[in-house]
Structure formats: structure tokens, C-alpha cells
């Protein structure tokens, strides 16, 4: 039965189903493991790539992007969809510079545009709408980001929210930390709002996937 499954074993199994990545992607994964940096990982990355391919995404915005691992998955999808733009937005100049190096070596330099600064404000100032928005900002700020996302995601576009399980903290009613409450509130709004069709994929730390009606 599902409640008897070994969660760690399931996650490991999901990882074995991901096709072999380029050497640069594997190097990024090894670096994350070495310094304990929270990239989305291969299974979640493959899910993001697949979603972007399914909606034929040509414009993707990442709210919080790290050193470009998830960006690479989205850029690959956009390239295979015929080209377009992925916006990598992150506070840290060093992470942005590192992302540029990785993305350049992967051959996606012409697809990715970089922004250093507050990601939600950067999205607010973008012209036009996006096909996919990926949200991985500070968890307590998740609810406040939703109005901007709703304004900038096209109908039929997809919002992907990382850390929807927040390391199990959202499962504990006694945990009322700002991060847990932020994830819970955004999840509630997306699953109960008339403007969205939503599900939670239990990959890694949870991917909340919401289709904009």
C-alpha cells in the first residue's frame, strides 16, 4: 500500500527514471551535493522540463533561480519548443555569475536573460505574459507573490511552485512557522481558487503545479 512505501526509496527510484544528463548538468548536481545547495534535482528538473514542453513554453520566468540548475531544464525545453526566453532572477550576484557560466557551457546563453535583484518586482515590471512561471522564493513570501503571478501568467500557462511539502513541515499542524504558513496559504489559494486547476506532485520536496484557467 502507498502508506507503506519507503519515501526515500521512492525518490531514489524516480531519479533512476531520468535520462542521463549532459556532463555540465551532472557537474552542477555534484556541486550541489558537495556544498549542500538545494537545487531541484534531476527528477523535479525533468518534471519541469516536461511541463514546459507540454505547454510549448516560449517564455519562462523563474522567481528564485539559484545557480541555474532549474534554469537549464527550462532553457532546454524552450530551445526544443523553437526558441524564446527564460528569465533567471536571483538576489545574489555571485549566483547569477555562476549561472551564466553553467548556462553558457550548456549552449543556452542566447535563451536565458539574467536579473539580479528582487524577483517578484522584476516579474511585475516585465512586459507581456509568460507561459510558465517557476516560484522558489522565500516561503513566507509565497502568498504575496500570487497577485503578480496571476497578472503575468497567460491563460493556459502553468505555475510550478517548489518546496510544496516544505520538508514535511506543512504536514505538522503544530508548525506555524512563517515558511510553513506561507506554503500552506499559497497551496490553499491555488487549490480552492476558481482561476486554477492544481495538483501536487510528490517529487523531492513537492512540486505544486497549477494551470491558469
C-alpha positions in Angstrom: 0.0 0.0 0.0 1.1 3.6 -0.6 1.3 4.4 3.1 3.8 1.5 3.5 6.2 2.8 0.8 9.7 3.8 1.7 9.7 7.5 0.8 13.5 7.6 0.3 13.4 4.6 -1.9 10.6 6.1 -4.0 12.6 9.3 -4.5 15.7 7.3 -5.5 13.6 5.3 -7.9 12.2 8.4 -9.5 15.8 9.6 -10.0 16.7 6.4 -11.9 13.9 7.2 -14.5 15.5 10.5 -15.5 17.5 10.2 -18.8 21.3 10.7 -18.4 22.2 14.4 -18.3 24.9 16.3 -20.0 28.3 16.4 -18.2 27.7 20.0 -17.2 24.4 19.2 -15.6 26.0 16.3 -13.8 28.7 18.6 -12.6 26.1 21.0 -11.3 24.4 18.2 -9.4 27.7 17.0 -7.9 28.5 20.6 -6.8 25.1 20.9 -5.1 25.7 17.7 -3.2 29.2 18.8 -2.2 28.0 22.2 -0.7 24.5 21.1 0.3 22.9 23.6 -2.1 19.1 23.0 -2.6 18.8 22.5 -6.3 15.5 20.9 -7.5 17.3 17.7 -8.5 17.0 15.5 -11.6 13.5 14.1 -11.1 11.9 17.5 -10.4 14.0 19.1 -13.2 12.8 16.5 -15.6 9.2 17.3 -14.5 9.7 21.0 -15.1 11.2 20.3 -18.5 8.3 18.0 -19.4 5.6 20.6 -18.3 7.3 23.3 -20.3 7.4 21.1 -23.4 3.7 20.1 -22.9 2.5 23.7 -22.9 5.0 24.6 -25.7 6.6 27.3 -23.5 8.5 30.0 -25.2 8.6 32.5 -22.3 9.5 31.2 -18.8 10.2 33.3 -15.6 12.0 31.9 -12.6 11.2 33.5 -9.3 14.4 32.5 -7.4 16.8 30.6 -9.6 19.9 29.6 -7.6 23.0 29.0 -9.8 21.0 28.0 -12.9 20.2 24.3 -12.5 16.4 24.6 -12.9 17.1 27.3 -15.5 19.0 24.8 -17.6 16.0 22.4 -17.7 13.6 25.2 -18.7 16.1 26.5 -21.3 16.4 23.1 -22.9 12.6 22.9 -23.2 12.3 26.4 -24.6 15.0 25.7 -27.2 13.3 22.5 -28.2 10.0 24.4 -28.5 11.5 26.6 -31.1 13.3 29.2 -29.0 12.3 32.0 -26.7 13.4 33.4 -23.3 14.0 32.1 -19.8 14.4 34.8 -17.2 16.8 33.8 -14.3 16.1 36.1 -11.4 18.1 35.9 -8.2 19.2 38.2 -5.4 22.8 37.1 -5.3 25.3 38.5 -7.9 27.7 35.6 -7.4 24.9 33.0 -8.1 23.9 34.9 -11.2 27.5 34.9 -12.4 27.8 31.2 -11.7 24.6 30.6 -13.6 25.9 32.4 -16.6 28.9 30.2 -16.7 26.9 27.0 -16.5 24.2 28.1 -19.0 26.9 29.3 -21.4 28.7 25.9 -21.3 25.4 24.2 -21.9 24.8 26.3 -25.0 21.7 28.1 -23.8 23.3 31.6 -23.5 21.1 33.2 -26.1 17.9 31.9 -24.5 18.5 33.0 -20.8 18.2 36.6 -19.6 19.6 37.4 -16.1 18.2 39.7 -13.4 19.9 40.4 -10.1 17.5 41.7 -7.5 14.1 41.1 -6.0 12.4 38.5 -8.3 8.7 39.4 -7.8 9.3 43.0 -8.5 11.2 42.0 -11.6 8.3 39.9 -12.8 5.9 42.8 -12.1 7.9 45.0 -14.4 8.1 42.5 -17.3 6.1 43.3 -20.4 3.7 40.7 -21.7 2.8 37.3 -20.2 4.6 34.1 -19.6 3.8 30.5 -20.5 5.5 29.1 -17.3 6.4 30.7 -14.0 8.5 28.8 -11.5 8.3 30.0 -7.9 11.1 29.2 -5.5 11.4 32.4 -3.4 11.3 32.7 0.4 8.4 30.6 1.5 6.8 33.2 3.8 6.6 35.4 0.7 4.7 32.9 -1.4 1.2 34.3 -0.8 2.2 37.9 -1.6 3.7 36.8 -4.9 0.4 35.3 -6.2 -1.3 38.5 -7.5 1.7 39.4 -9.6 1.9 35.8 -10.9 -1.8 35.9 -11.8 -1.2 39.1 -13.8 1.8 37.8 -15.6 0.9 34.2 -16.4 -1.2 33.7 -19.6 -4.4 31.7 -19.5 -3.4 28.1 -20.2 0.0 28.8 -18.7 1.4 26.8 -15.8 2.7 27.9 -12.4 5.2 25.5 -10.8 5.9 26.0 -7.0 8.8 24.3 -5.4 9.0 23.1 -1.8 5.3 22.5 -1.6 5.9 19.9 1.1 8.5 22.2 2.8 10.4 19.2 4.2 7.2 17.8 5.8 6.6 20.9 7.9 3.3 21.6 6.2 2.1 18.2 7.4 2.5 19.2 11.1 -0.4 21.3 12.3 1.7 22.5 15.2 4.3 24.0 12.9 3.1 27.6 12.4 6.5 29.0 11.3 6.3 31.7 8.6 7.6 29.4 5.9 5.2 26.6 6.6 2.2 29.0 6.9 3.3 30.7 3.6 3.4 27.4 1.7 0.0 26.3 3.2 -1.7 29.6 2.3 -0.5 29.6 -1.3 -1.5 25.9 -1.6 -4.9 26.7 -0.3 -5.4 29.6 -2.6 -4.4 27.6 -5.7 -6.4 24.5 -4.9 -9.5 26.4 -3.9 -9.4 29.4 -6.3 -11.7 29.4 -9.4 -8.9 30.6 -11.6 -6.7 27.5 -11.2 -6.5 23.7 -11.8 -4.0 22.4 -9.3 -2.2 19.3 -8.2 0.8 18.4 -6.0 3.4 16.2 -7.4 5.3 14.4 -4.5 8.7 14.6 -6.2 11.6 15.6 -4.0 10.2 18.3 -1.7 6.9 18.6 -3.6 6.0 20.5 -6.8 2.7 22.3 -6.8 1.5 22.5 -10.4 -1.3 24.9 -11.3 -2.9 25.5 -14.7 -4.2 29.1 -15.1 -7.8 28.9 -16.4 
